[in-house]
Amino acid sequence: MKLEEEIQQTTFKSEHQKLLINIIYTGNWINQKSVRLLKKHNLTPQQFNILRILRGQRPNTSTIMLLQARMLDRMSNASRLVEKLLGKGLVDRQMNDVDRRRVDVTITDKGLALLKVIDGLPLDDLLTTISIEDAQTVNSLLDKMRG
């Protein structure tokens, strides 16, 4: 559906303004769909992001600082998210032997098993209406926009 129909607005100050509104609207649309799918597994998108980062870091441990730097939503509190995931048994946390201020975080087998289930969810299906070539173009344009 066209943006104009979705937000019931027919005119924009400029094509750039429309693009900005479209990006924000579409990001929120994707986030809402993700929240709905992940809620069934008692996860937030931010917790899911932490688990994916930890899976990618395996077998190495990750620090809270590394998680914060790599998160998609950098406004999230990585320490608080790790606490929640720890309570669910999805991550382990240990004090670093060399640097007592550093906390090492790893994903558990339970966390890996949950990600395997979520990998089968239709999250990527949100974009099936876009060809690979169009996806590459959009990715390139978004990278260009961020400079």
N, CA, C and O atoms as a GROMACS GRO file, in nm:
protein
  588
    1MET      N    1   0.084  -0.117   0.000
    1MET     CA    2   0.000   0.000   0.000
    1MET      C    3   0.090   0.125   0.000
    1MET      O    4   0.195   0.127   0.064
    2LYS      N    5   0.048   0.225  -0.070
    2LYS     CA    6   0.125   0.348  -0.080
    2LYS      C    7   0.126   0.424   0.052
    2LYS      O    8   0.030   0.417   0.130
    3LEU      N    9   0.234   0.495   0.076
    3LEU     CA   10   0.250   0.574   0.198
    3LEU      C   11   0.134   0.671   0.214
    3LEU      O   12   0.079   0.686   0.324
    4GLU      N   13   0.097   0.738   0.106
    4GLU     CA   14  -0.011   0.837   0.113
    4GLU      C   15  -0.140   0.776   0.169
    4GLU      O   16  -0.211   0.839   0.247
    5GLU      N   17  -0.169   0.653   0.128
    5GLU     CA   18  -0.289   0.585   0.176
    5GLU      C   19  -0.273   0.542   0.322
    5GLU      O   20  -0.366   0.552   0.401
    6GLU      N   21  -0.155   0.494   0.355
    6GLU     CA   22  -0.129   0.445   0.491
    6GLU      C   23  -0.144   0.556   0.595
    6GLU      O   24  -0.206   0.536   0.700
    7ILE      N   25  -0.087   0.673   0.564
    7ILE     CA   26  -0.090   0.781   0.665
    7ILE      C   27  -0.194   0.888   0.632
    7ILE      O   28  -0.206   0.988   0.702
    8GLN      N   29  -0.268   0.865   0.524
    8GLN     CA   30  -0.375   0.957   0.482
    8GLN      C   31  -0.325   1.100   0.465
    8GLN      O   32  -0.382   1.196   0.518
    9GLN      N   33  -0.218   1.111   0.388
    9GLN     CA   34  -0.159   1.241   0.356
    9GLN      C   35  -0.125   1.238   0.208
    9GLN      O   36  -0.058   1.146   0.161
   10THR      N   37  -0.169   1.338   0.134
   10THR     CA   38  -0.149   1.335  -0.010
   10THR      C   39  -0.034   1.424  -0.058
   10THR      O   40   0.020   1.402  -0.166
   11THR      N   41   0.002   1.523   0.020
   11THR     CA   42   0.109   1.613  -0.024
   11THR      C   43   0.221   1.617   0.079
   11THR      O   44   0.199   1.600   0.198
   12PHE      N   45   0.339   1.641   0.029
   12PHE     CA   46   0.458   1.651   0.113
   12PHE      C   47   0.536   1.775   0.069
   12PHE      O   48   0.525   1.819  -0.046
   13LYS      N   49   0.613   1.828   0.159
   13LYS     CA   50   0.693   1.948   0.129
   13LYS      C   51   0.789   1.921   0.013
   13LYS      O   52   0.813   2.007  -0.071
   14SER      N   53   0.844   1.800   0.012
   14SER     CA   54   0.938   1.762  -0.092
   14SER      C   55   0.944   1.610  -0.101
   14SER      O   56   0.893   1.539  -0.015
   15GLU      N   57   1.007   1.562  -0.206
   15GLU     CA   58   1.025   1.418  -0.222
   15GLU      C   59   1.118   1.365  -0.112
   15GLU      O   60   1.103   1.251  -0.068
   16HIS      N   61   1.214   1.446  -0.068
   16HIS     CA   62   1.303   1.406   0.042
   16HIS      C   63   1.225   1.392   0.173
   16HIS      O   64   1.249   1.298   0.250
   17GLN      N   65   1.133   1.483   0.199
   17GLN     CA   66   1.051   1.473   0.320
   17GLN      C   67   0.967   1.345   0.314
   17GLN      O   68   0.955   1.274   0.414
   18LYS      N   69   0.910   1.317   0.198
   18LYS     CA   70   0.830   1.195   0.183
   18LYS      C   71   0.917   1.071   0.207
   18LYS      O   72   0.874   0.976   0.272
   19LEU      N   73   1.038   1.072   0.156
   19LEU     CA   74   1.131   0.960   0.176
   19LEU      C   75   1.160   0.940   0.325
   19LEU      O   76   1.155   0.828   0.374
   20LEU      N   77   1.188   1.048   0.395
   20LEU     CA   78   1.217   1.038   0.538
   20LEU      C   79   1.097   0.980   0.613
   20LEU      O   80   1.113   0.891   0.696
   21ILE      N   81   0.980   1.030   0.585
   21ILE     CA   82   0.858   0.980   0.650
   21ILE      C   83   0.835   0.834   0.613
   21ILE      O   84   0.794   0.754   0.698
   22ASN      N   85   0.861   0.799   0.489
   22ASN     CA   86   0.844   0.662   0.443
   22ASN      C   87   0.940   0.566   0.515
   22ASN      O   88   0.901   0.456   0.554
   23ILE      N   89   1.065   0.608   0.532
   23ILE     CA   90   1.164   0.525   0.602
   23ILE      C   91   1.122   0.505   0.748
   23ILE      O   92   1.127   0.393   0.799
   24ILE      N   93   1.081   0.612   0.813
   24ILE     CA   94   1.038   0.602   0.953
   24ILE      C   95   0.914   0.514   0.965
   24ILE      O   96   0.908   0.426   1.051
   25TYR      N   97   0.817   0.536   0.878
   25TYR     CA   98   0.693   0.458   0.882
   25TYR      C   99   0.723   0.309   0.859
   25TYR      O  100   0.673   0.222   0.931
   26THR      N  101   0.805   0.280   0.758
   26THR     CA  102   0.837   0.141   0.724
   26THR      C  103   0.918   0.075   0.835
   26THR      O  104   0.896  -0.042   0.865
   27GLY      N  105   1.010   0.148   0.895
   27GLY     CA  106   1.087   0.093   1.009
   27GLY      C  107   0.995   0.055   1.123
   27GLY      O  108   1.011  -0.051   1.184
   28ASN      N  109   0.900   0.141   1.153
   28ASN     CA  110   0.803   0.111   1.259
   28ASN      C  111   0.714  -0.007   1.221
   28ASN      O  112   0.680  -0.089   1.307
   29TRP      N  113   0.676  -0.017   1.095
   29TRP     CA  114   0.593  -0.128   1.047
   29TRP      C  115   0.668  -0.261   1.066
   29TRP      O  116   0.610  -0.359   1.115
   30ILE      N  117   0.794  -0.264   1.027
   30ILE     CA  118   0.876  -0.385   1.043
   30ILE      C  119   0.893  -0.418   1.191
   30ILE      O  120   0.884  -0.534   1.230
   31ASN      N  121   0.917  -0.316   1.273
   31ASN     CA  122   0.935  -0.338   1.416
   31ASN      C  123   0.809  -0.398   1.479
   31ASN      O  124   0.818  -0.489   1.560
   32GLN      N  125   0.692  -0.347   1.441
   32GLN     CA  126   0.566  -0.400   1.496
   32GLN      C  127   0.546  -0.546   1.458
   32GLN      O  128   0.503  -0.626   1.540
   33LYS      N  129   0.578  -0.580   1.334
   33LYS     CA  130   0.567  -0.720   1.290
   33LYS      C  131   0.666  -0.808   1.367
   33LYS      O  132   0.632  -0.919   1.407
   34SER      N  133   0.788  -0.759   1.387
   34SER     CA  134   0.889  -0.834   1.462
   34SER      C  135   0.847  -0.855   1.606
   34SER      O  136   0.861  -0.965   1.660
   35VAL      N  137   0.796  -0.751   1.669
   35VAL     CA  138   0.750  -0.760   1.808
   35VAL      C  139   0.646  -0.870   1.820
   35VAL      O  140   0.650  -0.951   1.913
   36ARG      N  141   0.552  -0.872   1.727
   36ARG     CA  142   0.445  -0.972   1.731
   36ARG      C  143   0.500  -1.114   1.720
   36ARG      O  144   0.458  -1.204   1.793
   37LEU      N  145   0.594  -1.135   1.629
   37LEU     CA  146   0.651  -1.269   1.610
   37LEU      C  147   0.738  -1.311   1.729
   37LEU      O  148   0.732  -1.426   1.772
   38LEU      N  149   0.817  -1.218   1.782
   38LEU     CA  150   0.908  -1.252   1.892
   38LEU      C  151   0.835  -1.266   2.025
   38LEU      O  152   0.881  -1.339   2.114
   39LYS      N  153   0.722  -1.198   2.040
   39LYS     CA  154   0.646  -1.204   2.165
   39LYS      C  155   0.604  -1.347   2.197
   39LYS      O  156   0.596  -1.385   2.314
   40LYS      N  157   0.578  -1.426   2.095
   40LYS     CA  158   0.540  -1.566   2.113
   40LYS      C  159   0.652  -1.646   2.181
   40LYS      O  160   0.627  -1.752   2.238
   41HIS      N  161   0.774  -1.594   2.175
   41HIS     CA  162   0.889  -1.661   2.235
   41HIS      C  163   0.942  -1.583   2.356
   41HIS      O  164   1.053  -1.607   2.404
   42ASN      N  165   0.859  -1.491   2.404
   42ASN     CA  166   0.891  -1.412   2.524
   42ASN      C  167   1.022  -1.333   2.507
   42ASN      O  168   1.103  -1.324   2.600
   43LEU      N  169   1.041  -1.277   2.388
   43LEU     CA  170   1.159  -1.196   2.359
   43LEU      C  171   1.117  -1.062   2.301
   43LEU      O  172   1.014  -1.051   2.234
   44THR      N  173   1.199  -0.962   2.327
   44THR     CA  174   1.185  -0.832   2.260
   44THR      C  175   1.282  -0.829   2.143
   44THR      O  176   1.376  -0.909   2.138
   45PRO      N  177   1.262  -0.739   2.048
   45PRO     CA  178   1.359  -0.728   1.938
   45PRO      C  179   1.501  -0.699   1.989
   45PRO      O  180   1.598  -0.746   1.930
   46GLN      N  181   1.512  -0.621   2.096
   46GLN     CA  182   1.645  -0.589   2.150
   46GLN      C  183   1.711  -0.714   2.212
   46GLN      O  184   1.831  -0.734   2.197
   47GLN      N  185   1.633  -0.796   2.282
   47GLN     CA  186   1.687  -0.920   2.338
   47GLN      C  187   1.727  -1.015   2.225
   47GLN      O  188   1.831  -1.082   2.233
   48PHE      N  189   1.646  -1.021   2.121
   48PHE     CA  190   1.676  -1.104   2.005
   48PHE      C  191   1.808  -1.058   1.941
   48PHE      O  192   1.891  -1.140   1.902
   49ASN      N  193   1.825  -0.928   1.932
   49ASN     CA  194   1.948  -0.871   1.876
   49ASN      C  195   2.071  -0.913   1.958
   49ASN      O  196   2.173  -0.950   1.901
   50ILE      N  197   2.060  -0.906   2.090
   50ILE     CA  198   2.170  -0.949   2.178
   50ILE      C  199   2.204  -1.096   2.154
   50ILE      O  200   2.321  -1.132   2.140
   51LEU      N  201   2.102  -1.181   2.148
   51LEU     CA  202   2.125  -1.324   2.125
   51LEU      C  203   2.194  -1.348   1.991
   51LEU      O  204   2.284  -1.432   1.982
   52ARG      N  205   2.153  -1.275   1.889
   52ARG     CA  206   2.216  -1.292   1.757
   52ARG      C  207   2.362  -1.247   1.758
   52ARG      O  208   2.447  -1.310   1.695
   53ILE      N  209   2.390  -1.140   1.828
   53ILE     CA  210   2.529  -1.094   1.839
   53ILE      C  211   2.613  -1.200   1.910
   53ILE      O  212   2.723  -1.233   1.866
   54LEU      N  213   2.560  -1.252   2.020
   54LEU     CA  214   2.633  -1.354   2.097
   54LEU      C  215   2.656  -1.481   2.015
   54LEU      O  216   2.762  -1.542   2.022
   55ARG      N  217   2.555  -1.520   1.938
   55ARG     CA  218   2.573  -1.638   1.851
   55ARG      C  219   2.683  -1.612   1.749
   55ARG      O  220   2.764  -1.701   1.722
   56GLY      N  221   2.687  -1.493   1.694
   56GLY     CA  222   2.789  -1.459   1.595
   56GLY      C  223   2.930  -1.451   1.655
   56GLY      O  224   3.028  -1.471   1.583
   57GLN      N  225   2.939  -1.422   1.782
   57GLN     CA  226   3.069  -1.410   1.851
   57GLN      C  227   3.125  -1.545   1.894
   57GLN      O  228   3.245  -1.557   1.922
   58ARG      N  229   3.039  -1.648   1.899
   58ARG     CA  230   3.083  -1.778   1.947
   58ARG      C  231   3.202  -1.828   1.868
   58ARG      O  232   3.206  -1.807   1.747
   59PRO      N  233   3.297  -1.891   1.929
   59PRO     CA  234   3.304  -1.934   2.068
   59PRO      C  235   3.360  -1.827   2.162
   59PRO      O  236   3.376  -1.851   2.282
   60ASN      N  237   3.389  -1.711   2.109
   60ASN     CA  238   3.444  -1.603   2.193
   60ASN      C  239   3.335  -1.546   2.283
   60ASN      O  240   3.216  -1.550   2.252
   61THR      N  241   3.379  -1.491   2.396
   61THR     CA  242   3.285  -1.422   2.484
   61THR      C  243   3.268  -1.278   2.434
   61THR      O  244   3.344  -1.231   2.350
   62SER      N  245   3.167  -1.212   2.486
   62SER     CA  246   3.141  -1.073   2.451
   62SER      C  247   3.132  -0.991   2.578
   62SER      O  248   3.088  -1.039   2.682
   63THR      N  249   3.173  -0.866   2.568
   63THR     CA  250   3.157  -0.774   2.680
   63THR      C  251   3.029  -0.695   2.660
   63THR      O  252   2.974  -0.690   2.549
   64ILE      N  253   2.982  -0.634   2.766
   64ILE     CA  254   2.864  -0.549   2.757
   64ILE      C  255   2.893  -0.435   2.659
   64ILE      O  256   2.806  -0.397   2.580
   65MET      N  257   3.014  -0.382   2.664
   65MET     CA  258   3.052  -0.272   2.574
   65MET      C  259   3.043  -0.315   2.427
   65MET      O  260   2.995  -0.239   2.343
   66LEU      N  261   3.090  -0.435   2.396
   66LEU     CA  262   3.083  -0.486   2.259
   66LEU      C  263   2.937  -0.501   2.216
   66LEU      O  264   2.900  -0.463   2.105
   67LEU      N  265   2.855  -0.556   2.305
   67LEU     CA  266   2.713  -0.573   2.272
   67LEU      C  267   2.648  -0.438   2.244
   67LEU      O  268   2.574  -0.423   2.147
   68GLN      N  269   2.676  -0.341   2.330
   68GLN     CA  270   2.618  -0.208   2.312
   68GLN      C  271   2.660  -0.146   2.179
   68GLN      O  272   2.580  -0.083   2.110
   69ALA      N  273   2.786  -0.164   2.143
   69ALA     CA  274   2.837  -0.106   2.019
   69ALA      C  275   2.778  -0.170   1.895
   69ALA      O  276   2.765  -0.105   1.791
   70ARG      N  277   2.741  -0.298   1.904
   70ARG     CA  278   2.693  -0.370   1.787
   70ARG      C  279   2.541  -0.376   1.777
   70ARG      O  280   2.488  -0.425   1.677
   71MET      N  281   2.471  -0.328   1.879
   71MET     CA  282   2.325  -0.336   1.879
   71MET      C  283   2.264  -0.246   1.771
   71MET      O  284   2.318  -0.139   1.740
   72LEU      N  285   2.154  -0.289   1.716
   72LEU     CA  286   2.082  -0.208   1.617
   72LEU      C  287   2.018  -0.088   1.684
   72LEU      O  288   2.015   0.021   1.626
   73ASP      N  289   1.966  -0.107   1.805
   73ASP     CA  290   1.905   0.001   1.883
   73ASP      C  291   2.003   0.041   1.992
   73ASP      O  292   2.004  -0.017   2.100
   74ARG      N  293   2.085   0.139   1.963
   74ARG     CA  294   2.192   0.176   2.055
   74ARG      C  295   2.142   0.250   2.179
   74ARG      O  296   2.220   0.278   2.270
   75MET      N  297   2.013   0.282   2.182
   75MET     CA  298   1.956   0.348   2.299
   75MET      C  299   1.918   0.245   2.407
   75MET      O  300   1.884   0.282   2.519
   76SER      N  301   1.925   0.117   2.371
   76SER     CA  302   1.890   0.012   2.466
   76SER      C  303   2.000  -0.003   2.570
   76SER      O  304   2.117   0.027   2.544
   77ASN      N  305   1.961  -0.050   2.688
   77ASN     CA  306   2.055  -0.074   2.797
   77ASN      C  307   2.099  -0.220   2.790
   77ASN      O  308   2.026  -0.310   2.832
   78ALA      N  309   2.218  -0.243   2.737
   78ALA     CA  310   2.268  -0.379   2.716
   78ALA      C  311   2.280  -0.456   2.848
   78ALA      O  312   2.252  -0.576   2.852
   79SER      N  313   2.321  -0.388   2.955
   79SER     CA  314   2.334  -0.456   3.084
   79SER      C  315   2.198  -0.509   3.131
   79SER      O  316   2.189  -0.622   3.178
   80ARG      N  317   2.097  -0.428   3.119
   80ARG     CA  318   1.963  -0.469   3.160
   80ARG      C  319   1.911  -0.583   3.073
   80ARG      O  320   1.848  -0.676   3.123
   81LEU      N  321   1.937  -0.577   2.944
   81LEU     CA  322   1.894  -0.682   2.853
   81LEU      C  323   1.963  -0.815   2.886
   81LEU      O  324   1.900  -0.921   2.884
   82VAL      N  325   2.092  -0.809   2.917
   82VAL     CA  326   2.166  -0.930   2.954
   82VAL      C  327   2.108  -0.988   3.083
   82VAL      O  328   2.095  -1.110   3.095
   83GLU      N  329   2.073  -0.902   3.179
   83GLU     CA  330   2.010  -0.950   3.303
   83GLU      C  331   1.882  -1.026   3.275
   83GLU      O  332   1.859  -1.134   3.331
   84LYS      N  333   1.798  -0.972   3.187
   84LYS     CA  334   1.672  -1.039   3.152
   84LYS      C  335   1.699  -1.173   3.085
   84LYS      O  336   1.634  -1.273   3.116
   85LEU      N  337   1.794  -1.176   2.992
   85LEU     CA  338   1.827  -1.299   2.923
   85LEU      C  339   1.890  -1.402   3.018
   85LEU      O  340   1.870  -1.522   3.002
   86LEU      N  341   1.966  -1.354   3.113
   86LEU     CA  342   2.025  -1.441   3.216
   86LEU      C  343   1.914  -1.508   3.296
   86LEU      O  344   1.920  -1.628   3.323
   87GLY      N  345   1.814  -1.431   3.334
   87GLY     CA  346   1.700  -1.484   3.409
   87GLY      C  347   1.622  -1.589   3.332
   87GLY      O  348   1.558  -1.675   3.392
   88LYS      N  349   1.626  -1.582   3.200
   88LYS     CA  350   1.556  -1.679   3.115
   88LYS      C  351   1.645  -1.799   3.081
   88LYS      O  352   1.601  -1.893   3.016
   89GLY      N  353   1.771  -1.794   3.128
   89GLY     CA  354   1.863  -1.904   3.100
   89GLY      C  355   1.917  -1.906   2.959
   89GLY      O  356   1.966  -2.009   2.912
   90LEU      N  357   1.909  -1.792   2.890
   90LEU     CA  358   1.951  -1.786   2.750
   90LEU      C  359   2.096  -1.741   2.733
   90LEU      O  360   2.156  -1.760   2.627
   91VAL      N  361   2.152  -1.680   2.838
   91VAL     CA  362   2.293  -1.637   2.836
   91VAL      C  363   2.359  -1.672   2.969
   91VAL      O  364   2.292  -1.693   3.070
   92ASP      N  365   2.491  -1.677   2.966
   92ASP     CA  366   2.572  -1.691   3.088
   92ASP      C  367   2.657  -1.566   3.100
   92ASP      O  368   2.692  -1.503   3.001
   93ARG      N  369   2.689  -1.533   3.224
   93ARG     CA  370   2.771  -1.414   3.250
   93ARG      C  371   2.876  -1.453   3.353
   93ARG      O  372   2.846  -1.518   3.453
   94GLN      N  373   3.000  -1.412   3.328
   94GLN     CA  374   3.109  -1.440   3.422
   94GLN      C  375   3.200  -1.319   3.433
   94GLN      O  376   3.222  -1.246   3.336
   95MET      N  377   3.252  -1.299   3.552
   95MET     CA  378   3.351  -1.193   3.571
   95MET      C  379   3.480  -1.236   3.501
   95MET      O  380   3.515  -1.354   3.503
   96ASN      N  381   3.548  -1.143   3.440
   96ASN     CA  382   3.673  -1.171   3.372
   96ASN      C  383   3.784  -1.189   3.476
   96ASN      O  384   3.794  -1.110   3.570
   97ASP      N  385   3.865  -1.291   3.458
   97ASP     CA  386   3.973  -1.320   3.553
   97ASP      C  387   4.081  -1.213   3.553
   97ASP      O  388   4.142  -1.186   3.656
   98VAL      N  389   4.106  -1.153   3.438
   98VAL     CA  390   4.212  -1.053   3.425
   98VAL      C  391   4.166  -0.914   3.467
   98VAL      O  392   4.237  -0.844   3.539
   99ASP      N  393   4.049  -0.875   3.423
   99ASP     CA  394   3.995  -0.742   3.451
   99ASP      C  395   3.862  -0.756   3.524
   99ASP      O  396   3.762  -0.791   3.462
  100ARG      N  397   3.860  -0.731   3.653
  100ARG     CA  398   3.741  -0.753   3.736
  100ARG      C  399   3.626  -0.659   3.700
  100ARG      O  400   3.512  -0.684   3.738
  101ARG      N  401   3.654  -0.550   3.628
  101ARG     CA  402   3.547  -0.460   3.586
  101ARG      C  403   3.475  -0.513   3.463
  101ARG      O  404   3.366  -0.467   3.429
  102ARG      N  405   3.536  -0.608   3.398
  102ARG     CA  406   3.483  -0.661   3.272
  102ARG      C  407   3.395  -0.784   3.300
  102ARG      O  408   3.431  -0.871   3.380
  103VAL      N  409   3.282  -0.789   3.232
  103VAL     CA  410   3.192  -0.904   3.242
  103VAL      C  411   3.188  -0.972   3.106
  103VAL      O  412   3.165  -0.906   3.004
  104ASP      N  413   3.210  -1.102   3.104
  104ASP     CA  414   3.206  -1.179   2.980
  104ASP      C  415   3.071  -1.248   2.968
  104ASP      O  416   3.024  -1.312   3.062
  105VAL      N  417   3.010  -1.234   2.853
  105VAL     CA  418   2.876  -1.289   2.828
  105VAL      C  419   2.884  -1.388   2.713
  105VAL      O  420   2.951  -1.363   2.613
  106THR      N  421   2.816  -1.502   2.729
  106THR     CA  422   2.807  -1.603   2.623
  106THR      C  423   2.662  -1.650   2.612
  106THR      O  424   2.584  -1.639   2.706
  107ILE      N  425   2.629  -1.701   2.496
  107ILE     CA  426   2.496  -1.757   2.475
  107ILE      C  427   2.497  -1.902   2.524
  107ILE      O  428   2.596  -1.973   2.506
  108THR      N  429   2.388  -1.946   2.584
  108THR     CA  430   2.377  -2.084   2.632
  108THR      C  431   2.321  -2.174   2.521
  108THR      O  432   2.276  -2.126   2.417
  109ASP      N  433   2.325  -2.304   2.546
  109ASP     CA  434   2.264  -2.398   2.451
  109ASP      C  435   2.114  -2.370   2.436
  109ASP      O  436   2.059  -2.383   2.327
  110LYS      N  437   2.050  -2.332   2.547
  110LYS     CA  438   1.907  -2.298   2.542
  110LYS      C  439   1.885  -2.176   2.452
  110LYS      O  440   1.789  -2.172   2.375
  111GLY      N  441   1.975  -2.076   2.461
  111GLY     CA  442   1.966  -1.958   2.376
  111GLY      C  443   1.986  -1.993   2.229
  111GLY      O  444   1.915  -1.942   2.142
  112LEU      N  445   2.082  -2.082   2.202
  112LEU     CA  446   2.106  -2.126   2.064
  112LEU      C  447   1.986  -2.202   2.008
  112LEU      O  448   1.948  -2.184   1.892
  113ALA      N  449   1.925  -2.286   2.092
  113ALA     CA  450   1.808  -2.362   2.048
  113ALA      C  451   1.691  -2.268   2.016
  113ALA      O  452   1.620  -2.289   1.918
  114LEU      N  453   1.673  -2.165   2.099
  114LEU     CA  454   1.566  -2.069   2.073
  114LEU      C  455   1.591  -1.994   1.942
  114LEU      O  456   1.498  -1.974   1.864
  115LEU      N  457   1.715  -1.954   1.917
  115LEU     CA  458   1.745  -1.885   1.791
  115LEU      C  459   1.719  -1.975   1.671
  115LEU      O  460   1.676  -1.928   1.566
  116LYS      N  461   1.746  -2.104   1.688
  116LYS     CA  462   1.720  -2.197   1.578
  116LYS      C  463   1.571  -2.200   1.545
  116LYS      O  464   1.533  -2.206   1.428
  117VAL      N  465   1.487  -2.197   1.648
  117VAL     CA  466   1.342  -2.193   1.627
  117VAL      C  467   1.303  -2.061   1.560
  117VAL      O  468   1.226  -2.060   1.464
  118ILE      N  469   1.357  -1.951   1.611
  118ILE     CA  470   1.322  -1.819   1.557
  118ILE      C  471   1.372  -1.802   1.415
  118ILE      O  472   1.309  -1.734   1.334
  119ASP      N  473   1.486  -1.866   1.382
  119ASP     CA  474   1.536  -1.859   1.244
  119ASP      C  475   1.434  -1.913   1.146
  119ASP      O  476   1.434  -1.876   1.028
  120GLY      N  477   1.346  -2.001   1.193
  120GLY     CA  478   1.242  -2.057   1.107
  120GLY      C  479   1.118  -1.971   1.098
  120GLY      O  480   1.026  -2.003   1.022
  121LEU      N  481   1.112  -1.863   1.174
  121LEU     CA  482   0.996  -1.775   1.170
  121LEU      C  483   0.996  -1.691   1.043
  121LEU      O  484   1.101  -1.672   0.981
  122PRO      N  485   0.882  -1.642   1.004
  122PRO     CA  486   0.872  -1.567   0.878
  122PRO      C  487   0.916  -1.421   0.889
  122PRO      O  488   0.855  -1.334   0.826
  123LEU      N  489   1.021  -1.390   0.968
  123LEU     CA  490   1.068  -1.251   0.976
  123LEU      C  491   1.115  -1.201   0.840
  123LEU      O  492   1.080  -1.090   0.800
  124ASP      N  493   1.193  -1.282   0.770
  124ASP     CA  494   1.242  -1.240   0.639
  124ASP      C  495   1.129  -1.236   0.536
  124ASP      O  496   1.142  -1.170   0.432
  125ASP      N  497   1.018  -1.305   0.564
  125ASP     CA  498   0.906  -1.307   0.471
  125ASP      C  499   0.841  -1.169   0.455
  125ASP      O  500   0.765  -1.146   0.361
  126LEU      N  501   0.871  -1.078   0.548
  126LEU     CA  502   0.817  -0.943   0.538
  126LEU      C  503   0.863  -0.875   0.410
  126LEU      O  504   0.801  -0.780   0.363
  127LEU      N  505   0.973  -0.923   0.354
  127LEU     CA  506   1.033  -0.856   0.239
  127LEU      C  507   1.024  -0.937   0.110
  127LEU      O  508   1.094  -0.907   0.013
  128THR      N  509   0.941  -1.039   0.108
  128THR     CA  510   0.934  -1.125  -0.011
  128THR      C  511   0.878  -1.054  -0.134
  128THR      O  512   0.893  -1.105  -0.246
  129THR      N  513   0.816  -0.939  -0.116
  129THR     CA  514   0.764  -0.865  -0.231
  129THR      C  515   0.873  -0.787  -0.304
  129THR      O  516   0.848  -0.723  -0.406
  130ILE      N  517   0.993  -0.792  -0.250
  130ILE     CA  518   1.106  -0.718  -0.308
  130ILE      C  519   1.206  -0.817  -0.367
  130ILE      O  520   1.245  -0.912  -0.299
  131SER      N  521   1.246  -0.796  -0.489
  131SER     CA  522   1.343  -0.884  -0.554
  131SER      C  523   1.481  -0.865  -0.491
  131SER      O  524   1.506  -0.767  -0.420
  132ILE      N  525   1.568  -0.960  -0.516
  132ILE     CA  526   1.707  -0.951  -0.467
  132ILE      C  527   1.773  -0.825  -0.521
  132ILE      O  528   1.843  -0.754  -0.449
  133GLU      N  529   1.751  -0.798  -0.649
  133GLU     CA  530   1.812  -0.679  -0.711
  133GLU      C  531   1.760  -0.551  -0.646
  133GLU      O  532   1.838  -0.460  -0.618
  134ASP      N  533   1.629  -0.544  -0.621
  134ASP     CA  534   1.572  -0.426  -0.556
  134ASP      C  535   1.624  -0.414  -0.412
  134ASP      O  536   1.650  -0.303  -0.365
  135ALA      N  537   1.639  -0.527  -0.344
  135ALA     CA  538   1.693  -0.525  -0.208
  135ALA      C  539   1.836  -0.470  -0.208
  135ALA      O  540   1.873  -0.393  -0.120
  136GLN      N  541   1.915  -0.511  -0.307
  136GLN     CA  542   2.052  -0.460  -0.318
  136GLN      C  543   2.051  -0.310  -0.343
  136GLN      O  544   2.132  -0.237  -0.286
  137THR      N  545   1.960  -0.263  -0.427
  137THR     CA  546   1.948  -0.120  -0.456
  137THR      C  547   1.909  -0.042  -0.330
  137THR      O  548   1.970   0.060  -0.299
  138VAL      N  549   1.808  -0.091  -0.259
  138VAL     CA  550   1.764  -0.022  -0.136
  138VAL      C  551   1.877  -0.021  -0.034
  138VAL      O  552   1.902   0.081   0.030
  139ASN      N  553   1.945  -0.135  -0.017
  139ASN     CA  554   2.059  -0.140   0.077
  139ASN      C  555   2.165  -0.038   0.039
  139ASN      O  556   2.218   0.032   0.126
  140SER      N  557   2.196  -0.030  -0.088
  140SER     CA  558   2.296   0.066  -0.135
  140SER      C  559   2.252   0.210  -0.110
  140SER      O  560   2.332   0.293  -0.067
  141LEU      N  561   2.126   0.240  -0.136
  141LEU     CA  562   2.073   0.375  -0.114
  141LEU      C  563   2.072   0.411   0.033
  141LEU      O  564   2.104   0.524   0.069
  142LEU      N  565   2.035   0.316   0.119
  142LEU     CA  566   2.034   0.345   0.263
  142LEU      C  567   2.177   0.367   0.315
  142LEU      O  568   2.200   0.454   0.398
  143ASP      N  569   2.272   0.287   0.265
  143ASP     CA  570   2.413   0.308   0.303
  143ASP      C  571   2.459   0.446   0.257
  143ASP      O  572   2.528   0.516   0.331
  144LYS      N  573   2.421   0.483   0.136
  144LYS     CA  574   2.457   0.614   0.081
  144LYS      C  575   2.397   0.727   0.165
  144LYS      O  576   2.462   0.828   0.190
  145MET      N  577   2.271   0.708   0.208
  145MET     CA  578   2.203   0.810   0.288
  145MET      C  579   2.279   0.835   0.419
  145MET      O  580   2.293   0.949   0.463
  146ARG      N  581   2.329   0.727   0.482
  146ARG     CA  582   2.401   0.741   0.609
  146ARG      C  583   2.543   0.793   0.589
  146ARG      O  584   2.614   0.822   0.686
  147GLY      N  585   2.584   0.804   0.465
  147GLY     CA  586   2.715   0.863   0.436
  147GLY      C  587   2.825   0.766   0.445
  147GLY      O  588   2.941   0.801   0.424
   0.00000   0.00000   0.00000
